[in-house]
């Protein structure tokens, strides 16, 4: 099957999936969980094959580690699927109900987006997690996993497809895309694919954003800042900066640049240097910073670099205004924090920094779907439309308008025979209505 | 100034505009209205110049007519601006409030998208309407109007810019783009422009969707359907079809294809033919339709043609399923209606037809922001993300997450020292917070 055929089949399945009952979707999720449970041995065997091949191909250690999908991880994703069963169906919610005129009622009802294209790197658990979220939200999907996990992905997608179709879902609702050329062709199928969600390296996401006319939900950079205002509570500075930088350096929400108000710089930088260097964090600083602590000079490039490593750039600023300006110039709109004792200053900072998450007196590492309490996270988005920040299942949803009439014509409103009332309606639209 | 400089200036202004108070925005709207009032003579003079030039250049009649912007129309847009003043500020609304842990509170707050690029054809009233909506919602904008209205647009954008900046808005928040090459360059400025809203011909919108990596809010086609089920109330058929087709044929929400259940075809088609032909509607039909009424044959192409004219294609279908399938294959996801006495059938139709608006027993012409009670309409979107259907001011909005802490680190949650509570919070985040 060509990628065009696959996309067409996914689109066809999506139209059925959009109207499937909550019960059937939950039944399919249960079937998926049971089938994965039953096929553990097969999955592990495929995964070990991938591992051996990747090891031979000298895949870097961290990627090799993320590739492993054995007993405990499989049990975790199965648990994740089962927890989705008990969640409320996001399809069919009444978001607005309005009487346009007596007997002419307008409802805005949540519905799935349609067909989602998901491209992710090595982690096979992502495949299961994403498939189950798409299923629960009624979206069909085209999946492209990393080639290092080819065998595992093939086995997983077959098990997921077959078990759920047997449970009653439309055939072809989940499709595995395997070749790089198919992925490139996929970017042009905007007639069939409604949204792309890339989960991978920054350069990879950037490439997709620039090469597809299909909307993309994702983030290419996570250049996060902490600004320490002159009245910041000294007790919280070190723990928060340390946590933001070192709690998990590879995360997109870890801090890359520290901005320090000139008035407080000499009292906080020496202590910060000590605790950060104890954790092997390499520091680079602006000229004024280097007058206070002995660190390497920061280049202009440092301000727009996402280290994803034990490295932090430090700049001294004259004011909150300067900090905001620096962040809006060099930041990536991901997560930026202010440390200050003043509610007014925090409020100004949070209103004026253009980022999906703006924090006051806490670690940038909180910027995450699980910590925000979204249950599942589709990804983090730095886009300015649809969904921004950590995105839960609502990122896979859109709505449609349903207008229920009794013979009304627009002409009868032009002539004055009928009049618009535009009154809110109390009742929700029942899904059987 | 190059288009890049203009976009950068708009971006800079947007960062200030996003945090401007409701009072200042309303003051600026009042100033805009007053300045337009005071400059009526100048506007009319510029508009007459455009009209004379366009008339000489043989601009088609309907476009010439849309170009006219004189006393009454100017008064109407001024009234529109003033009605915006009394509307609630869409910026700063609390959409979600959740305690992540005691003393660590998460808020989701509405905010402007940022910089919007708007490209529209001849109607100068659109310029004023769009500028005032962007102002109220805190968005900066780059505007490109039709060249036929060049003089009018130049005068209007100058008056709007100068009066609002004098009232306190950041300079450069609204910028006029004048040349075609600047518009093409604009499509590549995704670093500075967050959303494109084209209002114009289908081919024009399609061109933009295919040639820009900036998200587009709009619709390229309006191929709307009415499906007459076998149990439809005979009384409502003719009025609804007539209204949907002829109440305003140039509208994107007028019907282009009629689908009729085979069981009811012979009893409804002759009457429909009579009333439609009385209104000079040209009919084309499938073979089975032509066995009942004497109309020209419909070609395969007819099913995917938006006539925007006194023409209607008719197809006989075997079932509701067939009707749904036809619509999902040939429709444009704009507006599709079913006429049926059965709640169950209407419910199945509305769940399964993939369109932004799905109607039961009423005219497709109701698909419109004003009729839906949205006050102002930014446009109609057939996109599957962000905003769909008639889009009011909420289409210009996104949100940011604000997290208010008191020294929390993520590490303290990993160690079990702190725990996530994820409790809903009662209070809204005050805008001064």
Interface residues (C-beta under 8 A of the other chain):
Chain A: X15 X16 X18 X19 X98 X100 X104 X106 X113 X114 X190 X194 X195 X209 X210 X212 X213 X215 X217 X233 X235 X236 X239 X240 X242 X243 X247 X328 X343 X344 X346 X347 X348 X350 X351 X352 X354 X355 X356 X357 X358 X359 X360 X361 X362 X363 X365 X366 X367 X371 X372 X373 X383 X384 X385 X386 X388 X389 X390 X398 X399 X400 X401 X402 X403 X404 X405 X406 X407 X408 X409 X410 X411 X413 X414 X420 X422 X431 X432 X433
Chain B: X15 X16 X18 X19 X98 X100 X104 X106 X113 X114 X190 X194 X195 X209 X210 X212 X213 X215 X217 X233 X235 X236 X239 X240 X242 X243 X247 X328 X343 X344 X346 X347 X348 X350 X351 X352 X354 X355 X356 X357 X358 X359 X360 X361 X362 X363 X365 X366 X367 X371 X372 X373 X383 X384 X385 X386 X388 X389 X390 X398 X399 X400 X401 X402 X403 X404 X405 X406 X407 X408 X409 X410 X411 X413 X414 X420 X422 X432 X433
